[in-house]
Amino acid sequence: MKLFESRLLVEGVRVIETMPPTLSTCNTRSKNESFESLLLERAQEQDKKLGISPFFLHFKKIISNLHLTLAIVLFISGGMAVRNILFTEPLTSVNFFWAFALFFIPNICMFIIWLLFFTQPAVLQNSSLTRFFLMLIKQFEARFNKNMHIKKDYQSLFLCYFNIHFGEYLGRYQLSKLTHLLWLSYFSGATLISIVLLATHQVDFVWQTSILSTEAFQSLTQLLAYLPQKLGFPVPSIDQIQQSYMNADNLSDAENRRLVWSSLLISSLLLYGLLPRLCLFLLMDYKLKCTKIAFRLDLSNRYYVQLRQLLKPNKTSLGITDADDEPLVNRAPSYIDHIVSAEVGLIEESYPIAIELSDEQHRLATEHLQTYNPQYSDLLINACDHKTQQSALAGLKESNSRTVVIYVSVNRLPDRGLKRFIGELTSLPEKEFQLFMIVENNHNLQRDSDWYQLANMTGIKLDNILHIEIKGTDHG
């Protein structure tokens, strides 16, 4: 299974599983495995019980079939457009520029609309679009696959699949690829039918105008013919362009004029319609593959933060530890088949910084520091205002320590001021940062996720976060 599909499977487990995580974590795992590796293994285990992969494969097949159906419809539409424009009886002459405009003006307008949406991917994060596609797929399922859409978890898994594939992250490449595929199909049908019908029917191409000058049409024709001529396609000469004016008296050499104007129409459909859409389709397909490879789970999500404490705990304790204490996630122990114990301490020679701790929290941070790295305990600055923040920043710049430990209170709401200061710290080169969160009794579990998000945004690795739990007493 590809890494993207494995991560998608993890998301499928997340939408099915309740909060906090309640599914089994029974298999023995190595402490050396990364948290994401443990997530992927757990998802594979749960997939055998929940049957998520068949749903995702079914959604992929349904959407692929829908794309193929739309492409066939647009291919036929392109052929019908050529037939209606060029070969409607008893029509014997066609205004070349009118036919060209009917093909390319809608194409150019839709290209501009696509470009606007492509540069504003947040617009694609629309719940109405999601509900519309869910309704469309359900209608299709009800007609051709009656039992599928009534299965348990069908709707939640479809929304998960759709939001990842067509949401803000992948959506602009996925929908762009579809858009260019449809226009590619349209121009393929138009080009093919043009070749067939022009090879079997006689059509005279003319041009006419009431308010524009003759020179303007001649210049436009030469501009359109420049690239086809460079590639070896027959194109109208100046004399043939003049002779094709609808009221022209000289109608000699009609056969050659039909040939060059037909060649210009076919080459225009090929070079200005089909080929650009083919290149854009291939580009979007490549970008989509690259974006899938770069897809990452949001491990700062509250669900994953709590699940981390079950699969790969990153916590230690200060104070008296009760052997009968509940796990960090407040739920029935019967759900926990396997919990890896964590012995996490400080890396030697790590420079400490405390941010907006109370006096008691500062004392606890100092106690933790003295346990693992006593020679640095006197350097612990509690950065509570601009002056102390600048002092901590200056001390860090002068320090030779590669590892920096930041002590924070998990109950402190991370705001833009904290984000800015921590961002200043993490912007220093050649420094590795650890975030140690002091967790007191009855803390808000949502704060865990808030701090993980801040760490993620400021460049602190989520594996470098440690929960310091306070045991045996309440601290305000």
Secondary structure in CASP SS format (residue, H / E / C, confidence):
PFRMAT SS
TARGET T0000
AUTHOR 0000-0000-0000
METHOD secondary structure of the structure
MODEL  1
M C 1.00
K C 1.00
L H 1.00
F H 1.00
E H 1.00
S H 1.00
R H 1.00
L H 1.00
L H 1.00
V H 1.00
E H 1.00
G H 1.00
V H 1.00
R H 1.00
V H 1.00
I H 1.00
E C 1.00
T C 1.00
M C 1.00
P C 1.00
P C 1.00
T C 1.00
L C 1.00
S C 1.00
T C 1.00
C C 1.00
N C 1.00
T C 1.00
R C 1.00
S C 1.00
K C 1.00
N C 1.00
E C 1.00
S C 1.00
F H 1.00
E H 1.00
S H 1.00
L H 1.00
L H 1.00
L H 1.00
E H 1.00
R H 1.00
A H 1.00
Q H 1.00
E H 1.00
Q H 1.00
D H 1.00
K H 1.00
K H 1.00
L H 1.00
G C 1.00
I H 1.00
S H 1.00
P H 1.00
F H 1.00
F H 1.00
L H 1.00
H H 1.00
F H 1.00
K H 1.00
K H 1.00
I H 1.00
I H 1.00
S H 1.00
N H 1.00
L H 1.00
H H 1.00
L H 1.00
T H 1.00
L H 1.00
A H 1.00
I H 1.00
V H 1.00
L H 1.00
F H 1.00
I H 1.00
S H 1.00
G H 1.00
G H 1.00
M H 1.00
A H 1.00
V H 1.00
R H 1.00
N H 1.00
I H 1.00
L H 1.00
F C 1.00
T C 1.00
E C 1.00
P C 1.00
L C 1.00
T C 1.00
S E 1.00
V E 1.00
N E 1.00
F H 1.00
F H 1.00
W H 1.00
A H 1.00
F H 1.00
A H 1.00
L H 1.00
F H 1.00
F H 1.00
I H 1.00
P H 1.00
N H 1.00
I H 1.00
C H 1.00
M H 1.00
F H 1.00
I H 1.00
I H 1.00
W H 1.00
L H 1.00
L H 1.00
F H 1.00
F H 1.00
T H 1.00
Q C 1.00
P H 1.00
A H 1.00
V H 1.00
L H 1.00
Q C 1.00
N C 1.00
S H 1.00
S H 1.00
L H 1.00
T H 1.00
R H 1.00
F H 1.00
F H 1.00
L H 1.00
M H 1.00
L H 1.00
I H 1.00
K H 1.00
Q H 1.00
F H 1.00
E H 1.00
A H 1.00
R H 1.00
F H 1.00
N C 1.00
K C 1.00
N C 1.00
M C 1.00
H C 1.00
I C 1.00
K C 1.00
K C 1.00
D C 1.00
Y H 1.00
Q H 1.00
S H 1.00
L H 1.00
F H 1.00
L H 1.00
C H 1.00
Y H 1.00
F H 1.00
N H 1.00
I H 1.00
H H 1.00
F H 1.00
G C 1.00
E C 1.00
Y C 1.00
L C 1.00
G H 1.00
R H 1.00
Y H 1.00
Q H 1.00
L H 1.00
S H 1.00
K H 1.00
L H 1.00
T H 1.00
H H 1.00
L H 1.00
L H 1.00
W H 1.00
L H 1.00
S H 1.00
Y H 1.00
F H 1.00
S H 1.00
G H 1.00
A H 1.00
T H 1.00
L H 1.00
I H 1.00
S H 1.00
I H 1.00
V H 1.00
L H 1.00
L H 1.00
A H 1.00
T H 1.00
H C 1.00
Q C 1.00
V C 1.00
D E 1.00
F E 1.00
V E 1.00
W E 1.00
Q C 1.00
T C 1.00
S C 1.00
I C 1.00
L C 1.00
S C 1.00
T H 1.00
E H 1.00
A H 1.00
F H 1.00
Q H 1.00
S H 1.00
L H 1.00
T H 1.00
Q H 1.00
L H 1.00
L H 1.00
A H 1.00
Y H 1.00
L H 1.00
P H 1.00
Q H 1.00
K H 1.00
L C 1.00
G C 1.00
F C 1.00
P C 1.00
V C 1.00
P C 1.00
S C 1.00
I H 1.00
D H 1.00
Q H 1.00
I H 1.00
Q H 1.00
Q H 1.00
S C 1.00
Y E 1.00
M C 1.00
N C 1.00
A C 1.00
D C 1.00
N C 1.00
L C 1.00
S C 1.00
D C 1.00
A H 1.00
E H 1.00
N H 1.00
R H 1.00
R H 1.00
L H 1.00
V H 1.00
W H 1.00
S H 1.00
S H 1.00
L H 1.00
L H 1.00
I H 1.00
S H 1.00
S H 1.00
L H 1.00
L H 1.00
L H 1.00
Y H 1.00
G H 1.00
L H 1.00
L H 1.00
P H 1.00
R H 1.00
L H 1.00
C H 1.00
L H 1.00
F H 1.00
L H 1.00
L H 1.00
M H 1.00
D H 1.00
Y H 1.00
K H 1.00
L H 1.00
K H 1.00
C H 1.00
T H 1.00
K H 1.00
I H 1.00
A H 1.00
F C 1.00
R C 1.00
L C 1.00
D C 1.00
L C 1.00
S C 1.00
N C 1.00
R H 1.00
Y H 1.00
Y H 1.00
V H 1.00
Q H 1.00
L H 1.00
R H 1.00
Q H 1.00
L H 1.00
L H 1.00
K C 1.00
P C 1.00
N C 1.00
K E 1.00
T E 1.00
S E 1.00
L E 1.00
G E 1.00
I C 1.00
T C 1.00
D C 1.00
A C 1.00
D C 1.00
D C 1.00
E C 1.00
P C 1.00
L C 1.00
V C 1.00
N C 1.00
R C 1.00
A C 1.00
P H 1.00
S H 1.00
Y H 1.00
I C 1.00
D C 1.00
H C 1.00
I C 1.00
V C 1.00
S C 1.00
A C 1.00
E C 1.00
V C 1.00
G C 1.00
L C 1.00
I C 1.00
E C 1.00
E C 1.00
S E 1.00
Y E 1.00
P E 1.00
I E 1.00
A E 1.00
I E 1.00
E C 1.00
L C 1.00
S C 1.00
D H 1.00
E H 1.00
Q H 1.00
H H 1.00
R H 1.00
L H 1.00
A H 1.00
T H 1.00
E H 1.00
H H 1.00
L H 1.00
Q H 1.00
T H 1.00
Y H 1.00
N C 1.00
P H 1.00
Q H 1.00
Y H 1.00
S H 1.00
D H 1.00
L H 1.00
L C 1.00
I E 1.00
N E 1.00
A E 1.00
C C 1.00
D C 1.00
H H 1.00
K H 1.00
T H 1.00
Q H 1.00
Q H 1.00
S H 1.00
A H 1.00
L H 1.00
A H 1.00
G H 1.00
L H 1.00
K H 1.00
E H 1.00
S C 1.00
N C 1.00
S C 1.00
R C 1.00
T E 1.00
V E 1.00
V E 1.00
I E 1.00
Y E 1.00
V E 1.00
S E 1.00
V C 1.00
N C 1.00
R C 1.00
L C 1.00
P C 1.00
D C 1.00
R H 1.00
G H 1.00
L H 1.00
K H 1.00
R H 1.00
F H 1.00
I H 1.00
G H 1.00
E H 1.00
L H 1.00
T H 1.00
S C 1.00
L C 1.00
P C 1.00
E C 1.00
K C 1.00
E E 1.00
F E 1.00
Q E 1.00
L E 1.00
F E 1.00
M E 1.00
I E 1.00
V E 1.00
E C 1.00
N C 1.00
N C 1.00
H C 1.00
N C 1.00
L H 1.00
Q H 1.00
R H 1.00
D H 1.00
S H 1.00
D H 1.00
W H 1.00
Y H 1.00
Q H 1.00
L H 1.00
A H 1.00
N H 1.00
M H 1.00
T H 1.00
G C 1.00
I C 1.00
K C 1.00
L H 1.00
D H 1.00
N H 1.00
I E 1.00
L E 1.00
H E 1.00
I E 1.00
E E 1.00
I E 1.00
K E 1.00
G C 1.00
T C 1.00
D C 1.00
H C 1.00
G C 1.00
END
